Amino acid sequence: MFPAWNPAQPEITDLIVQHDPHTLQRLLVRKQDLLEAYSRFHNRKALRAILALPENAGYLDAHEINVLLLTVHWEMQRLAEEFHHGHRVWELLRPVVASIRQAGIRETLRIIDVGCGIGYTMRWLAANIPLADHNMEFIGIDLNATLIAEANRLASAEGLPCQFLHGDAFSPEHSGHVLLSTGVIHHFRGNALLEFLCQHDQPSTQAFLHFDFQPWFLAPFGSFFFHYLRMRTAVARHDGVLSTARAHDARTLIEAARTSAPGFAAGIYGAKIWSTPIPGLRTSMGRCPLIRKHSYYTRALFRGIAGAQVVSMLALAALLLTGGFSLRRVALRADLESAAGRMLWVFLPYACLVLFNLALRLVPSTDIRSATSVLMLGPLTAIRPLVIIVGVLYGISASNLLETRFLGIFILALMLSLEFALNRRAARAQAIQIRRLV
């Protein structure tokens, strides 16, 4: 086992923000305490991530930690979107609600998202489920005031009928009929897991649903691949992999639920995506935490098209200049056509794979759409720079003219520069926006 994957240790995000259990007031966190905690596990990856965190007089800088947490949660939402998590929650929540209604409860049902973060699940439900038809109220609760402020901002920006509260989800004033969470329950282990589930046994609570990682021995490897390519912070890369290693198996969860909340019938609802732990890898359009993203993606698409036109014009100018000054124009044209033909042997199969998977997404199936994102479109986007390099180099490898090779290398540099510039712009825009919010 790698030291960074040892499930006995907590995640960094569990320690960098701490609250008083009674007042919920945020506490100062001493950086040295974190370093000592991970030194015991010989976790050098965590130590490097913690050393890089800003501090004031030995304590973590709360403002910078808030910036970090918002950045991580924005990126985590993209993962939930790729797995169509909102659809999956509603697929399970809908029959639970129907069962509660059949039991004779007619009042407005309070659906509580425990540890909601920036509230993706509640915002998705509010945007896609007609509340009037089901007489439900969507509420997200989290101990972190910064995340709650962002959740409320996002809900307000889209006019979504849901609310987010800073507080303890299990306190009497926040009681609900259905408690749910996403990626929360693996943070509790041993007696802490029993105590967490014991708090569900309240008079008003009719059901609880906790969504978490599917434990599998290959899951940390898939998660490592995903987080290395997609996440931008060392803390997110560390915790993302450790989360999959800490995921509880079904037996542990069932026994804990039956012990702590004996008044409920406990069970496991499993939803594997073709038995794979590999997550999505897309990065090109940046991050947008809104639920309705049509205008965001439209702007990103036009930016990409505009960038492509600039690259095309520069490539055309280089081609015309090279052809104008060449003394072997006929031979150059033939050589360029031959090089382009060889490039198609690389680019065409790649394009066909992308188009095929986009066509598959027309099938109205959550599993198929998740699988195309996770298994194909994500990895295909991740290897796109490599495909560009291989295609161009293969095309010019058999060229007889120096001009053809020059044009190939020049166009390759243009295409890679466009990819880098779009990603860099998206990352910078996200960082600026988050700092404005905190």
Residue pairs with C-beta under 8 A, 6 or more apart in sequence:
3 41
3 42
3 43
3 44
3 45
4 43
4 44
4 45
4 46
4 238
4 241
4 242
5 220
5 241
5 242
5 245
6 41
6 43
6 245
7 189
7 242
7 245
7 246
8 41
9 37
9 38
9 41
9 43
9 46
9 242
10 37
10 187
11 187
11 238
11 239
11 242
11 243
11 246
12 34
12 46
12 49
12 50
12 235
12 238
12 239
13 69
13 72
13 235
13 239
14 187
15 29
15 33
15 34
15 37
16 29
16 34
16 53
16 60
16 65
16 68
16 235
17 26
17 29
17 65
17 69
17 144
18 26
18 27
18 29
19 25
19 26
19 27
19 143
20 26
20 27
24 143
24 166
24 167
24 168
26 62
26 145
28 59
28 60
28 62
29 59
29 60
29 65
30 58
30 59
30 60
31 50
31 53
31 55
31 58
31 59
31 60
32 58
34 50
34 60
35 47
35 50
35 51
38 46
38 47
38 50
39 47
45 234
45 238
46 238
48 234
49 234
49 235
49 237
49 238
52 234
53 60
53 61
53 64
53 65
53 68
53 235
54 60
54 61
54 64
55 61
63 438
66 146
66 438
67 434
67 435
67 438
68 233
68 235
69 144
69 146
69 147
70 118
70 146
70 147
70 150
70 434
70 437
70 438
71 232
71 233
71 236
71 430
71 431
71 434
72 231
72 233
72 235
72 236
72 239
73 117
73 118
73 147
73 150
73 289
74 118
74 287
74 289
74 430
74 434
75 230
75 231
75 232
75 236
75 287
76 117
76 183
76 236
77 118
77 120
77 287
77 289
78 230
78 280
78 282
78 287
79 226
79 279
79 280
80 86
80 120
80 121
80 182
81 120
82 279
82 280
82 282
82 370
82 373
82 374
82 378
83 273
83 279
83 280
83 370
83 373
83 374
84 366
84 369
84 370
85 120
85 121
85 124
85 182
85 211
86 120
86 121
86 124
86 125
86 128
87 366
88 211
88 271
88 366
89 121
89 124
89 125
89 180
89 182
89 209
89 211
90 125
90 128
90 129
91 366
92 209
92 269
93 111
93 125
93 178
93 180
93 209
96 178
96 207
96 209
97 109
97 134
97 136
97 178
99 207
100 109
100 177
100 178
100 206
100 207
103 206
105 177
105 206
106 135
107 135
108 135
108 136
108 137
109 134
109 135
109 136
109 137
109 177
109 178
110 136
110 137
110 139
110 175
110 176
110 177
110 178
110 204
111 122
111 125
111 136
111 137
111 138
111 139
111 176
111 177
111 178
111 180
112 139
112 140
112 141
112 169
112 174
112 176
112 178
112 179
112 180
113 119
113 121
113 122
113 138
113 139
113 140
113 141
113 180
113 181
113 182
114 141
114 169
114 170
114 179
114 180
114 181
114 184
115 141
115 142
115 143
115 169
115 181
115 184
116 122
116 140
116 141
116 142
116 147
116 148
116 151
116 164
117 140
117 142
117 144
117 147
117 151
118 147
118 150
118 151
118 154
118 289
119 140
119 148
119 151
119 152
119 154
119 155
119 162
119 164
120 182
120 289
120 291
121 140
121 180
121 182
122 138
122 139
122 140
122 151
122 155
122 162
122 164
123 151
123 154
123 155
123 158
123 160
123 162
123 291
124 291
125 138
125 162
126 138
126 155
126 160
126 161
126 162
127 158
127 160
127 291
127 292
128 291
129 136
131 137
131 138
131 161
138 161
138 162
138 163
139 162
139 163
139 164
139 165
139 174
139 176
140 148
140 151
140 162
140 163
140 164
140 165
141 148
141 164
141 165
141 166
141 167
141 168
141 169
141 174
142 148
142 151
142 164
142 166
143 166
143 167
143 168
144 166
145 166
146 438
148 164
148 165
148 166
149 437
150 289
150 437
151 164
152 163
152 164
153 437
154 160
154 289
154 290
154 291
155 162
155 163
155 164
157 290
158 290
158 291
158 292
160 291
165 174
167 173
167 174
168 174
169 176
169 179
170 199
170 200
170 202
175 202
175 203
175 204
175 205
176 204
176 205
177 204
177 205
177 206
177 207
178 205
178 206
178 207
178 208
178 209
179 200
179 205
179 207
179 208
179 209
180 208
180 209
180 210
180 211
181 209
181 210
181 211
182 211
182 212
183 211
183 212
183 213
183 243
184 210
184 212
185 193
185 196
185 210
185 212
185 248
185 253
186 212
186 213
186 243
186 246
186 247
186 248
187 246
188 195
188 196
189 246
193 248
193 252
193 256
194 256
194 259
194 260
195 260
196 260
197 256
197 257
197 259
197 260
197 261
198 260
198 261
200 208
200 260
200 261
200 264
201 260
201 261
201 262
201 263
201 264
207 264
208 261
208 264
210 253
212 247
212 248
213 219
213 243
213 244
213 247
213 277
214 247
214 270
214 271
214 272
214 277
215 244
215 247
215 248
215 249
216 275
216 277
218 277
219 244
219 245
219 247
219 277
220 241
220 244
220 245
221 277
222 244
222 276
222 277
222 278
222 279
223 240
223 241
223 243
223 244
223 277
223 279
224 241
225 278
225 281
226 240
226 278
226 279
226 280
226 281
226 378
227 236
227 237
227 240
227 241
228 237
229 281
229 283
229 382
230 279
230 280
230 281
230 282
230 283
231 237
231 240
232 427
244 277
248 256
250 268
250 270
253 266
253 268
254 266
254 267
254 268
257 264
257 266
258 266
271 367
273 367
273 370
273 371
273 374
273 375
274 367
274 371
274 375
276 371
276 374
276 375
278 374
278 375
278 379
279 374
279 378
280 373
280 374
280 377
280 378
281 378
281 379
281 381
281 382
282 373
282 377
282 378
282 381
282 382
283 381
283 382
283 423
283 426
284 304
284 381
284 419
284 422
284 423
284 426
285 296
285 297
285 300
285 426
286 300
286 423
286 425
286 426
286 427
286 429
286 430
287 426
287 430
288 296
288 297
290 296
300 426
303 422
303 425
304 422
307 418
307 421
307 422
308 418
310 418
311 414
311 415
311 417
311 418
314 414
315 407
315 410
315 411
315 414
318 407
318 410
318 411
319 336
319 407
322 332
322 403
322 406
322 407
323 329
323 332
323 333
326 332
326 403
328 401
328 403
331 400
331 401
332 401
332 403
332 404
335 399
335 400
335 401
335 403
335 404
336 404
336 407
338 398
338 399
339 395
339 396
339 398
339 399
339 404
339 408
340 395
341 395
342 394
342 395
342 397
342 398
343 391
343 392
343 394
343 395
345 394
346 387
346 390
346 391
346 394
346 395
347 387
347 391
350 380
350 384
350 387
350 391
353 376
353 380
354 377
354 380
357 372
357 376
357 377
357 380
358 372
358 377
360 368
360 369
360 372
361 368
361 369
361 372
363 369
384 419
385 416
385 419
388 412
388 415
388 416
388 419
389 412
389 416
392 408
392 409
392 411
392 412
392 415
393 408
393 412
395 408
396 404
396 405
396 408
396 409
399 405
399 408
